[in-house]
């Protein structure tokens, strides 16, 4: 760390899923810097997964709108979207989130994205022509079939997908997922097991996806299944790419540009970023890796510290350029739950304080 009495820190930590929000994690790190007498600037961030709605709403100055929707098991719940002018910000996990479904009730084959369609329908009813969709964290693997059904139910009078006129809507898909819909790198093979799918269920999900893609390609005259990001959010990426005027963007880069992050790090000495679990996949476009890239482009070349609740592939992370890779659970005490928010906040604060010694 540079010997400089005017050291400045920038903190941009993604949420620790099911534990701390981005804002909570940032506050803990900022408290450590404050205790050391160092100024810090915090940014609420997300790469499109959990916490996306809060982070993007703040950056765009959008107002939240409560929407009656359904979760992945078709249970009623209140979700939300955010609106700024004719732009709507939608986090698909607000309706179809994996964390909304009890572990013992998760079923990747039967879970539906219907609630996501209800969120999109509300944005359309409010005359939003630009949608920013955060793709990630879903319990679903239905290729967006449920979402399309909800759009038909809510926006047409007994019509079909052709009556939705979805090409009139510009969609930016915020995600760090590059996977196609089908195959060994596709939605079923890679992500369905994380949602509780057995090998037999993965086979069924893949077969359903291939059938739906084949029929959709025949109907639409083009096939989005091989496109980058089609496998995101259980195939929701495919549905948006196939039926909407959509493009895939790095959610992290989209947000960092809006926040003018490069200006903030221009004179920073330390940048703290992180996520709940850090490993080699962190380097594949996730928020911390994008922060690292932006820092590397700064003439000041600040140190970038990576914090996480679980760390693997530490050598790969260090080789990529992280000056410090910190597992905050090194401060975990006997009998404590690392996912308890108060425990995680304390461990993060103490980890930063120790690194500053």
Helices and strands as residue ranges (DSSP letters): E 8-13, H 22-35, E 39-42, H 52-60, E 63-70, E 76-84, E 87-91, H 93-96, G 98-100, G 103-105, H 114-125, E 130-134, H 145-155, G 161-164, G 166-168, E 170-174, H 187-191, G 192-195, H 199-220, H 232-243, E 245-249, H 251-258, H 261-265, E 270-278, G 280-283, H 287-296, E 303-311, H 314-320, E 324-327, G 328-331, H 341-355
